[in-house]
Amino acid sequence: MADVFDEVAKDVPKTAPAQAAKPEGDIFDQIAKEQSKPGYKGETTSTGIAAPQGTASGSGRSILRGIAEGAANTTGGLLSTTARAIHHIPVIGETLAPEVGIRAIEARTAERSKPANTAEAIGKGAEQGAEFLIPGGAEEKMGILAGKALPGAAKLAVPIARAATSALTTGALNKVQGGDFGTGATVGGVGGILGEAGRAVAPKIAESAIRIPAKEKGFDRAIGESVLENTRGIRPATIAKQAGEKSRALTGTLEANAKAATGQASMTPAISVIDDEIAKATKRNSGTVIGQLNSLKDQLTKRVGTGAPIPANVSAEEILNLKRGINDLISSWTSEQKAGIRPVIKRVYSALDKELDRVVPASEGLNRQISSLIPASKAAAKTANAPGIIRSIMRPTGVATARTLIGAGAGYRHGGADEAVLGGLLGMLGPEIAFSPEGQMLGARLANSRIPVSILKAATLQGKKAIETGESEEKP
């Protein structure tokens, strides 16, 4: 890196870096020479690029070139700021980024850093706004590190770490772009909190989108999270297909890992959960619950047909099959029967999963994802066959009619007959689209991503800088 800085420095007088001229052969000079040919008229901008005149297509190219130039102009400032940060590293900083090289870069980019026209200003603003998407990787990494450092408090530590990192990175980026660190950190912190709130509600929205029945929730499943993590579509049919394919692939991986495992899994933790609940039910003299619990215990302790006892320690493959047998058993119960011992089944599942994960570490969490994706695929397939938006509109209800009339009335008051039509359409279609499976799933994916919050942070800070720039230009 030092060689690059030194080479650039050769072109710049050390005593007056701000007045350094561009070297011959510079790309900007080449473009300027091309534009000095017949057919190009007008003043040359600070970048050395003359705007073509006389034709619509030429003007269009000039605008696009200006936008691209404005975007490129900000890179020099970002590079020099990064170089100065490297320069302050003890011992090696001066070697990696010598002062003379940094001054050279600043001189080379000084005359290009200020937008010469509106197009360049648009390009610069857009490029700076796009830079707010970059630090998201750091936020994710800090969340992962926090989860590993504090596994017992991961649900709290991970979002806090991501929000704090958002504040720091946004503050630093805003400083690089000419703003102040404090404002950037505040906007980044608020944005980080909003982003974590979105992540928290996204799984619930995803479950609502594919109409997950209440009876399928629980049992240590994380249906919404699994859908967002393992599928990419927004249409129910697409979700059903992708969730089904993913669950089958994960099942194959889990079975292969379990079959290859050589350790023994203990049945004792799961059976102890059931025994404790039987003791409680006995004190209450609850015969129905005791009967269900005994059926659950038999599933884990007796061979079907022979009645032979199942050993206390079994292979990973067998404990996986026994857990699936529990699912077959409770599927034969009514919703009321399941509701009575649902918390017990959840604890039994958890005990079996921990033993499976202990014996087959490579399969940790796979069983949970599989048990979440299977009901997701079934529910999404059923939702895909339900009446869609068009059929709902064709059979309007009183509420839909009222929405249409209210929207039309609001539009008419605002802009007359034309906007009345638009308002009526929005009133009729807006809620149908927003609460459709596709609309909800799109909302869930946006809430689960960092893109909306990054755009909000960029818009807030870029808008503030634009206002401050306008105010400074108005002062005499």
Secondary structure, 3 states (H helix, E strand, C coil): CHHHHHHHHCCCCCCCHHHCCCCCCCHHHHHHHHHCCCCCCCCECCCCCECCCCCHHHHHHHHHHHHHHHHHHHHHHHHHHHHHHHHCCCCCHHHHCCHHHHHHHHHHHHCCCCCCCHHHHHHHHHHHHHHHHCCHHHHHHHHHHHHHHCHHHHHHHHHHHHHHHHHHHHHHHHHHCCCCHHHHHHHHHHHHHHHHHHHHHHHHHHHHHCCCCHHHCCCCCCHHHHHHHHCCCCCHHHHHHHHHHHHHHHHHHHHHHHHHCCCEEECHHHHHHHHHHHHHHHHHCCHHHHHHHHHHHHHHHECCCCCCECCCEEEHHHHHHHHHHHHHHHHCCCHHHHHHHHHHHHHHHHHHHHHHHHHCHHHCCHHHHHHHHHHHHHHHHHHHCCCCHHHHHHCCCHHHHHHHHHHHHHHHHHHCHHHHHHHHHHHHHHHHHHCCHHHHHHHHHHHHCCHHHHHHHHHHHHHHHHHHHHHHHHCC
